[in-house]
Amino acid sequence: NPMQPKSNDITNMPGLRQRKLGTTTITMWPFFSLLRKAQIVLICYVCLISISGCAGQQHQQHQQQQQQQQQQLAGIFQQVTKNFEENPRDAHARFLLGWFYMTQQGGGNSSKNNPGRGLELLKSCFDSPATVDQELGTHHPLEGFLAASLLGRYLQQLKEYDASMHYLTIALTTSKADIDGYPSPFKDMGGELCTHLQLATQLDAYPISSRAVDEALARSEVWANGLLNLFETNPDVHLKEEWMGQNVPGFSADPYVHCVPSLFPLSFYYRADVADVAHRHYKLASLVFPKLLYTAKFVERWDDEQDIMEHEQEMNQEQRLLEADDDDDNVHSHSQRRLYPTCIDRNIKIKLGVISSTLGQGHSVAEDFGGILQRLDRSVFDVTYLYVHENTTPAHHQADAFLTANPEDNLMHFQKHDKEKTIADGAWVRRIGREIEALELDMLLYLDMTMGTIVRRLGMERLAPVQLNTHGHPVTSGHPRATIQHFVSWAEAELPYEESRTHYTEELQLIPKGKLHQYYTPRVVNVVQQNGNENENENDAIPSIYVGAGDKVFDMSFGGAAFYGPGCSYHVFAGRNATRCLALMSLEESDAKNPNVTDLDASKIKTLIDWMTSFENKRFYPVVGRLELSEEQRNTIYCDLEG
């Protein structure tokens, strides 16, 4: 392997050049940082060892290689640290140390899980003249791009919108530059495409004002129009996935996720034309990742059959019009008729697929739709649930109970496989799409298309003749109506139809007002057992816990079950008017049965008032009812309270 060093001195590798910084010589590679090249060498060396010798030798050699790798990383860290200490105002020196911190597990107080030191070092590379003499990208545009793109993407993850956009702008600018023998691989493409896409699709997740909302939308539109124009004028524009995967940390794990910020914040942008913004998001993603666009083969055949059927119906209609009388009303009735080709044989069940990444037990989306889906008429629907695991696995994430409530239903799990290395052009997402295509579903219902990145990409494909989106996350998909035909919402939650339909790229279908939208499953707080009774199940749910105080009835199950539930300290109050108990600080059964406080002095009434105030204003227990009090009891309590 020509990349393999002849000794432990990595400066002996071919293709290196050196740069003098003070008293320290730092080795440089064109287009690659020192650290990246060292990693490639180590990987190659591991590969050579792993295919030689017997299994025992392989294991021993692997351990030795790990030790050598750790020693080399420690040596690199010492070298770049020394260089930084000797040249603190040199942006290149700061970059090398910051890059090491951000991309390695060790070597200082920062790591992948705690990149604070590395983050600040990379930021300081662009802080001229306060911290460095010249910004990083001035003489080393590639390093400037790598540092700025890493900062922009990382700060995006932290929801630091303004800072993220600042560094992404620097990254895009430096990606175009040719300086001092550093030819840009993106010069002829108007800059690096992933960075441009992030600028065009990122929204401020937490805008602090209406003005901030408008500014974020305006920024996004400007960058998006620039990127759309780039695709129109330059047919050779494409994402350099291989180059980005080799050089930009985090990119290779999932290029789409790295380049396309989530559309989730759009649901909070009430001032936006949400349908236009969402469609622009879809359009840009489809241009950068064109292989995500796909129509299933059986759907293409279905479309062809529908075209033939519709053409025949139109011909028949024209014939009827020719044969009809010239009666105006008759002609009008024919001309207004809308053709709806038969979708399915009603003697055969509709094959319905329900797809989501949020079908785990207790998730709000599962809770919202579970009751309705569980009660669908199985004589009409053949239901298959498609659980797409994004950050979970089937083995470690319990699916909601409604998914298995009907024995005839099917439940399928989908995820990226650990050994799935081919990620270019969304290969593994398309693999899931082909598996769903094989089911030949009649209808595919997306519960929450804008909440999961995998589901959103699958929604770019047409995997069933009829595809629907709905309000698991209440915002349009932005996908063309030819791909996602309908959005199912509830009239009670929408503005008047003529206005609300403009918020969707899909055709809006409304569950009428007054009709059932979801099934409510009562929820109560679980009891935390404190009496040590092993025969009681601490996960058993309990009904609402009502406690009377003064003239009010409080529901203690909202946060107070651990105190007032069965077996707990104040359970004697449950279901009773506890006015006297509270005034006397008593747990006696006799006081719980006798709410009278007219015989108590002012200090005891004050104790009662303190309890009532705490219930209502500190513990926030809901008031769910009123108690009738005698005039004497009311005067004793509330005259004192008013005083």
C-alpha positions in Angstrom: 0.0 0.0 0.0 1.7 3.2 -1.1 -0.1 5.0 1.8 1.6 2.8 4.4 4.4 4.6 6.3 7.8 2.9 6.4 8.2 3.9 10.0 6.2 5.5 12.8 7.1 8.9 11.4 4.1 9.8 9.4 6.0 12.6 7.6 7.7 10.0 5.5 4.5 9.4 3.6 4.4 10.4 -0.1 2.5 13.5 -1.1 3.3 15.4 2.0 4.6 19.0 2.2 5.7 20.9 5.2 5.0 24.4 6.5 7.2 26.3 9.0 5.3 27.8 11.9 7.6 29.4 14.4 9.9 26.7 15.6 7.6 23.8 14.8 7.3 22.1 11.4 3.7 20.9 10.6 3.1 18.4 7.9 0.4 19.3 5.4 -1.5 17.4 2.6 -3.2 19.1 -0.3 -6.9 19.0 0.3 -6.7 16.9 3.5 -5.9 17.8 7.1 -3.1 16.0 8.9 -5.5 14.1 11.1 -7.6 12.8 8.2 -4.6 11.4 6.4 -3.4 9.7 9.5 -6.7 8.0 9.9 -6.6 6.7 6.3 -3.1 5.2 6.9 -4.3 3.5 10.1 -7.4 2.1 8.4 -5.3 0.7 5.5 -2.9 -0.9 8.0 -5.7 -2.5 9.9 -7.1 -4.0 6.7 -3.8 -5.5 5.8 -3.5 -7.1 9.2 -7.0 -8.4 9.4 -6.7 -10.6 6.3 -3.5 -12.3 7.3 -2.7 -15.2 9.7 -5.0 -17.3 11.8 -7.8 -16.0 14.0 -5.6 -15.9 17.1 -2.9 -13.9 15.3 -5.5 -11.6 13.9 -6.9 -10.9 17.4 -3.4 -10.2 18.8 -2.4 -8.1 15.9 -5.7 -6.2 16.1 -4.9 -5.3 19.7 -1.4 -4.3 18.8 -2.8 -2.1 16.0 -5.3 -0.4 18.4 -2.4 0.4 20.7 -0.4 1.8 17.8 -3.4 3.9 16.7 -3.8 5.3 20.2 -0.1 6.1 20.3 -0.2 7.8 17.0 -3.2 9.9 17.9 -1.5 10.8 21.2 1.5 11.9 19.1 -0.6 13.9 16.7 -2.4 15.6 19.7 1.0 16.5 21.3 2.3 17.9 18.0 -0.8 20.1 17.1 -1.0 21.2 20.8 2.6 22.3 20.8 2.1 24.1 17.5 -0.9 26.0 18.8 0.9 27.0 22.0 3.8 28.4 19.9 1.5 30.1 17.3 -1.7 31.1 19.1 -2.6 33.7 16.5 -2.2 31.4 13.6 -5.6 30.2 12.3 -4.1 27.1 10.7 -2.7 26.0 14.1 -6.0 26.6 15.8 -7.8 24.7 13.0 -5.6 21.6 13.5 -6.1 21.4 17.2 -9.9 22.3 17.0 -10.4 19.7 14.3 -8.7 17.1 16.4 -10.9 17.9 19.4 -14.1 17.9 17.3 -13.5 14.6 15.5 -11.7 12.4 18.1 -12.8 10.7 21.3 -9.8 11.7 23.3 -6.9 14.1 23.4 -8.0 16.7 25.9 -11.1 17.9 27.6 -13.3 17.7 24.5 -14.7 14.8 22.7 -17.5 13.9 20.3 -19.9 14.1 23.2 -18.3 17.2 24.7 -16.8 19.3 21.8 -16.8 22.6 23.7 -13.0 23.2 23.4 -12.9 22.2 19.7 -16.0 24.3 19.0 -14.4 27.5 20.4 -11.1 26.8 18.6 -12.8 26.5 15.2 -14.9 29.6 15.8 -11.8 31.5 16.7 -10.2 30.7 13.3 -12.5 33.3 11.8 -12.1 35.9 14.5 -9.8 38.4 12.9 -8.1 40.5 14.0 -9.1 39.9 17.6 -7.9 36.4 17.9 -6.1 35.5 14.7 -4.0 37.6 12.3 -5.9 36.3 9.2 -9.1 34.3 8.9 -8.6 30.6 8.2 -10.0 30.7 4.6 -7.8 33.5 3.4 -4.8 31.3 2.4 -6.3 27.9 3.1 -9.9 27.9 1.6 -10.3 24.2 1.9 -9.5 24.3 5.6 -11.8 27.3 5.9 -14.6 25.3 4.2 -14.1 22.2 6.4 -14.1 24.3 9.7 -17.0 26.5 8.7 -19.2 23.7 7.4 -18.6 21.6 10.5 -19.5 24.6 12.7 -22.6 25.4 10.7 -24.0 21.9 10.8 -23.1 21.4 14.5 -24.7 24.7 15.5 -27.8 23.8 13.5 -28.1 20.8 15.6 -27.9 23.0 18.7 -30.7 25.2 17.2 -28.4 28.2 17.2 -29.9 29.5 13.9 -28.1 32.8 13.4 -24.6 31.4 14.2 -25.3 28.4 12.0 -26.3 30.5 9.0 -23.2 32.7 9.5 -20.7 29.8 9.3 -22.6 28.1 6.5 -22.3 31.3 4.5 -18.6 31.3 5.1 -18.4 27.6 4.1 -20.2 28.2 0.8 -18.0 31.2 0.0 -14.7 29.5 0.7 -15.8 26.4 -1.1 -15.7 28.4 -4.4 -12.2 29.8 -3.9 -9.0 29.0 -5.7 -6.0 30.3 -3.7 -2.3 29.5 -3.6 -2.5 26.2 -5.4 -5.7 25.0 -3.8 -8.1 24.4 -6.7 -11.6 24.1 -5.4 -13.5 20.9 -6.3 -16.7 23.0 -6.3 -15.7 26.1 -8.3 -17.6 25.2 -11.4 -20.7 24.3 -9.4 -21.3 27.6 -7.7 -20.0 26.2 -4.4 -20.5 23.1 -2.4 -24.1 21.8 -2.8 -24.8 20.4 0.6 -23.9 23.7 2.3 -26.1 25.6 -0.2 -29.0 23.3 0.5 -28.7 23.8 4.3 -28.8 27.6 3.8 -31.9 27.2 1.5 -33.9 25.0 3.8 -33.0 25.8 7.4 -35.6 27.6 9.5 -35.1 29.2 12.9 -36.4 26.6 15.3 -37.0 29.2 18.1 -37.6 32.7 16.5 -37.9 35.3 19.3 -40.3 37.6 17.4 -42.5 38.0 14.4 -39.7 40.0 12.8 -37.3 37.0 13.3 -39.9 34.8 11.6 -40.1 37.0 8.6 -36.3 37.3 8.4 -35.8 33.6 8.5 -38.4 33.1 5.8 -36.8 35.8 3.6 -33.3 34.3 4.1 -34.5 30.8 3.1 -36.3 32.1 0.0 -33.3 34.0 -1.2 -31.0 31.1 -0.8 -33.6 28.7 -2.3 -34.1 30.8 -5.4 -30.4 31.0 -5.9 -30.1 27.2 -5.7 -33.0 26.7 -8.1 -31.5 29.1 -10.6 -28.2 27.2 -10.3 -29.9 23.9 -11.3 -31.6 25.7 -14.2 -28.4 27.2 -15.6 -25.9 24.5 -14.9 -27.0 20.9 -15.7 -23.8 19.5 -14.3 -24.5 20.5 -10.7 -24.5 17.5 -8.5 -23.6 16.5 -4.9 -20.1 15.2 -4.5 -21.1 12.5 -2.0 -17.8 10.6 -2.2 -15.7 13.6 -1.5 -17.9 14.9 1.3 -18.0 11.5 2.9 -14.2 11.3 3.0 -13.7 14.8 4.4 -16.7 16.1 6.3 -17.5 14.5 9.7 -21.0 13.1 10.0 -21.8 13.3 6.3 -21.3 9.7 5.5 -23.7 8.4 8.1 -26.7 9.9 6.2 -26.1 12.5 3.5 -29.7 13.6 3.4 -29.9 14.2 7.1 -26.7 16.1 7.0 -27.8 18.3 4.1 -31.5 18.8 4.6 -32.7 20.4 7.9 -36.0 19.2 9.3 -39.2 20.8 8.2 -40.6 20.3 11.7 -40.4 24.1 12.7 -42.7 25.1 9.8 -45.8 24.1 11.8 -45.1 27.1 14.1 -44.7 29.6 11.2 -48.2 30.9 11.1 -47.2 33.9 9.1 -45.7 31.8 6.3 -47.2 30.4 3.1 -46.6 27.0 4.5 -47.6 25.1 1.3 -45.1 27.2 -0.8 -42.3 26.8 1.8 -42.9 23.0 2.2 -43.0 22.5 -1.6 -39.8 24.4 -2.0 -38.2 22.2 0.6 -39.3 19.1 -1.3 -38.2 20.5 -4.7 -34.7 21.3 -3.5 -34.2 18.0 -1.8 -35.4 16.2 -5.0 -32.9 18.1 -7.1 -30.0 17.3 -4.9 -31.1 13.6 -4.3 -33.0 12.8 -7.6 -32.9 9.0 -7.1 -35.3 9.4 -4.2 -38.0 10.0 -6.8 -39.7 6.8 -7.8 -43.0 5.3 -8.8 -43.7 1.6 -8.1 -44.1 -0.5 -11.2 -47.5 -1.8 -10.2 -48.6 1.8 -9.6 -47.5 2.8 -13.1 -49.7 -0.1 -14.5 -52.6 1.1 -12.3 -52.2 4.7 -13.7 -52.2 3.4 -17.2 -55.4 1.4 -16.6 -57.0 4.5 -15.0 -56.1 6.6 -18.0 -57.7 4.1 -20.4 -60.8 4.0 -18.2 -61.1 7.8 -18.0 -60.6 8.1 -21.7 -63.4 5.6 -22.3 -65.7 7.5 -19.9 -65.0 10.8 -21.6 -65.8 9.3 -25.0 -69.0 7.9 -23.6 -69.9 11.2 -22.1 -69.3 13.0 -25.3 -71.5 10.6 -27.1 -74.3 11.1 -24.6 -74.0 14.8 -25.0 -74.3 14.5 -28.8 -77.4 12.4 -28.3 -78.9 14.6 -25.7 -81.6 17.2 -26.3 -80.6 20.8 -26.5 -82.2 21.4 -23.1 -79.9 23.9 -21.2 -80.4 22.3 -17.9 -79.6 18.9 -19.2 -76.5 20.1 -20.9 -75.4 21.9 -17.7 -75.9 18.7 -15.6 -73.7 16.7 -18.0 -71.0 19.4 -18.2 -70.6 19.6 -14.4 -70.2 15.9 -13.9 -66.8 14.9 -12.6 -65.3 11.6 -13.5 -64.2 9.4 -10.7 -62.8 6.1 -12.1 -63.5 3.1 -10.0 -60.6 2.8 -7.5 -61.1 -0.8 -6.3 -63.3 -3.8 -6.6 -65.6 -3.5 -3.6 -65.7 -7.3 -3.3 -62.1 -7.3 -2.3 -60.7 -5.8 0.8 -58.7 -2.5 0.5 -55.1 -3.1 1.3 -54.3 -0.2 3.6 -50.7 0.5 4.7 -50.2 2.8 7.7 -46.7 4.1 7.9 -45.0 6.1 10.7 -41.8 6.4 12.7 -43.7 7.2 15.9 -45.6 4.0 16.7 -43.9 3.4 20.0 -45.9 2.9 23.1 -47.2 6.1 24.6 -46.1 8.4 21.7 -48.6 11.2 21.1 -49.1 10.1 17.4 -49.8 6.5 18.4 -52.2 7.7 21.1 -53.9 10.1 18.7 -54.6 7.6 15.9 -54.5 4.2 17.7 -58.2 4.2 18.7 -59.5 5.0 15.2 -57.1 2.6 13.4 -57.9 -0.2 15.8 -61.6 0.1 15.1 -61.5 0.2 11.3 -63.8 -2.2 9.7 -61.7 -5.3 8.9 -64.3 -6.5 6.5 -63.4 -3.5 4.4 -59.7 -3.0 5.2 -56.7 -5.4 5.2 -54.4 -3.4 7.5 -50.6 -3.5 7.5 -48.6 -1.3 9.9 -45.2 -0.2 8.6 -43.1 0.9 11.6 -40.0 2.8 10.4 -37.4 2.9 13.1 -35.2 6.0 12.9 -33.6 6.2 16.3 -35.0 3.0 17.7 -34.8 -0.7 17.0 -37.6 -3.3 17.1 -35.8 -5.2 19.8 -35.5 -2.3 22.2 -38.6 -0.2 21.5 -42.0 -1.5 22.5 -44.7 -0.9 19.8 -48.1 0.5 20.9 -50.7 -2.0 21.8 -53.2 -1.1 19.0 -50.7 -2.4 16.4 -51.4 -6.0 17.6 -55.0 -5.6 18.8 -56.4 -7.2 15.7 -54.9 -10.7 15.0 -55.5 -10.4 11.3 -53.3 -7.2 11.0 -49.7 -7.3 9.8 -46.9 -5.4 11.6 -43.6 -4.8 9.7 -40.5 -3.1 11.0 -38.0 -1.2 8.8 -34.6 0.2 9.7 -31.1 0.9 8.3 -29.0 -2.2 8.9 -25.7 -1.9 10.7 -23.9 -3.6 7.9 -25.5 -1.5 5.2 -22.6 0.5 3.9 -24.0 1.6 0.6 -25.6 5.0 1.3 -25.0 7.0 -2.0 -28.1 8.4 -3.5 -30.2 7.2 -0.6 -29.6 3.6 -1.4 -30.8 2.1 1.9 -33.9 4.3 1.9 -34.7 3.1 -1.6 -34.2 -0.5 -0.4 -37.0 0.0 2.2 -39.1 1.5 -0.6 -38.7 -1.6 -2.7 -39.8 -3.8 0.3 -42.9 -1.7 0.7 -43.6 -1.8 -3.1 -43.6 -5.6 -2.9 -46.8 -5.4 -0.7 -48.7 -3.8 -3.6 -50.9 -1.7 -1.3 -54.0 0.0 -2.5 -53.7 3.0 -0.1 -50.7 4.2 2.0 -51.5 6.5 5.0 -48.6 8.6 6.4 -49.4 9.6 9.9 -46.5 12.1 10.4 -44.6 12.7 7.3 -42.6 15.8 8.5 -41.5 14.2 11.8 -39.1 11.6 10.5 -36.4 11.9 7.9 -36.8 8.3 6.6 -40.6 8.5 6.3 -40.3 11.9 4.6 -38.0 10.4 2.0 -40.2 7.4 1.5 -43.1 9.9 0.8 -41.1 11.2 -2.2 -41.9 7.8 -3.8 -45.2 6.7 -5.0 -45.6 3.3 -3.4 -49.4 2.9 -3.7 -52.0 4.2 -6.1 -53.6 6.4 -3.4 -51.3 8.1 -0.8 -52.5 10.2 2.1 -50.9 12.4 4.6 -52.5 13.4 7.9 -52.0 15.4 11.1 -49.7 13.4 13.2 -47.6 16.5 12.6 -50.1 19.2 11.4 -48.3 20.6 8.3 -48.4 19.8 4.7 -45.8 17.4 3.2 -45.0 19.9 0.3 -44.9 17.0 -2.1 -46.7 17.2 -5.4 -50.4 16.2 -5.4 -49.5 13.5 -8.0 -47.4 11.8 -5.3 -49.4 12.5 -2.1 -52.9 13.1 -3.2 -54.8 13.9 0.0 -54.4 15.4 3.5 -56.9 14.2 6.0 -57.8 16.8 8.7 -60.7 17.6 11.0 -63.1 20.5 10.2 -63.2 21.5 13.9 -59.4 22.3 13.7 -59.4 24.1 10.4 -60.2 27.6 9.1 -63.1 27.8 6.5 -62.4 25.3 3.7 -61.6 27.8 0.9 -58.8 29.3 3.1 -57.5 26.2 4.8 -57.1 24.2 1.6 -54.5 26.7 0.4 -52.3 25.6 3.3 -51.7 22.2 1.7 -50.1 20.9 -1.5 -52.4 17.8 -1.1 -56.1 18.0 -1.6 -57.7 18.7 1.8 -60.2 16.1 3.0 -62.1 17.0 6.2 -63.7 14.9 8.8 -66.9 16.9 9.4 -67.5 18.9 12.4 -69.3 17.0 15.1 -68.0 13.7 13.9 -65.6 11.5 15.8 -62.0 12.5 15.4 -60.3 10.2 17.9 -61.0 7.8 20.7 -60.1 9.0 24.1 -58.4 6.5 26.4 -58.6 7.8 30.0 -55.2 8.3 31.6 -54.3 8.5 35.3 -51.0 8.9 37.1 -49.4 5.7 38.2 -49.1 5.2 42.0 -45.7 5.3 43.6 -46.0 2.7 46.3 -44.4 3.8 49.6 -45.7 1.2 52.1 -43.5 -1.6 51.0 -46.4 -4.0 50.2 -44.9 -6.4 47.6 -48.3 -7.7 46.7 -49.3 -4.4 45.1 -48.2 -3.6 41.6 -46.6 -0.2 41.5 -47.6 0.1 37.9 -51.3 -0.4 38.5 -53.3 2.7 37.4 -55.8 4.3 39.8 -58.9 6.4 39.3 -59.0 10.2 39.9 -58.4 11.2 43.5 -60.8 13.8 44.8 -60.1 15.7 48.0 -62.5 18.4 49.5 -61.1 21.5 51.2 -63.2 24.5 52.1 -65.9 24.7 49.4 -63.7 23.2 46.6 -63.0 19.7 45.4 -59.5 19.1 44.0 -58.3 16.3 41.7 -55.1 15.1 43.3 -54.3 12.6 40.6 -52.6 15.4 38.6 -49.3 15.2 40.4 -50.4 14.1 43.8 -51.0 10.4 43.4 -47.8 9.7 45.3 -49.3 11.4 48.4 -53.0 10.7 48.2 -53.1 7.4 46.3 -53.7 4.0 47.9 -51.2 3.1 50.6 -49.7 6.7 50.6 -49.4 9.1 53.4 -52.5 11.2 52.9 -54.8 8.5 51.4 -57.2 9.0 54.3 -58.2 12.3 52.6 -59.1 10.6 49.3 -62.8 10.8 48.5 -63.6 12.9 51.5 -64.1 16.5 52.7 -60.7 16.8 54.4 -61.3 20.4 55.7 -60.9 19.5 59.4 -58.0 17.2 58.8 -56.1 19.9 57.0 -56.8 22.5 59.7 -55.6 20.2 62.5 -52.8 18.5 60.5 -54.6 15.3 61.4 -54.7 11.9 59.8 -57.3 10.5 62.2 -60.3 8.7 60.7 -62.6 10.6 63.1 -61.4 14.0 61.7 -61.7 12.7 58.1 -65.4 11.9 58.8 -66.1 15.3 60.4 -65.4 18.3 58.2 -66.7 20.9 60.7 -64.2 23.6 61.7 -66.5 26.1 63.4 -65.0 25.1 66.8 -61.4 25.8 65.8 -59.4 28.9 66.6 -57.9 31.3 64.0 -54.5 29.7 63.9 -56.0 26.4 62.8 -58.1 28.1 60.2 -55.0 29.8 58.9 -53.4 26.4 58.5 -56.4 25.3 56.5 -56.1 28.4 54.3 -52.4 27.7 53.7 -53.2 24.2 52.5 -55.9 25.4 50.1 -53.6 28.1 48.7 -50.9 25.5 48.2 -53.3 23.1 46.4 -54.5 25.8 44.0 -51.5 28.1 43.5 -48.4 26.0 44.1 -49.4 22.4 43.3 -52.0 23.4 40.7 -54.4 20.7 41.4 -57.5 21.2 39.2 -60.7 22.3 40.9 -63.3 19.9 39.6 -66.3 20.6 41.9 -67.8 22.7 44.7 -69.0 21.7 48.2 -72.1 23.2 49.8 -71.3 24.8 53.1 -73.5 25.9 56.0 -73.5 29.6 56.6 -71.6 29.2 59.9 -68.9 27.0 58.2 -68.5 29.5 55.3 -68.2 32.5 57.6 -65.6 30.7 59.7 -63.4 29.9 56.7 -63.9 32.7 54.3 -64.4 35.6 56.6 -61.0 34.7 58.0 -59.6 34.3 54.5 -60.8 37.7 53.4 -59.4 39.2 56.6 
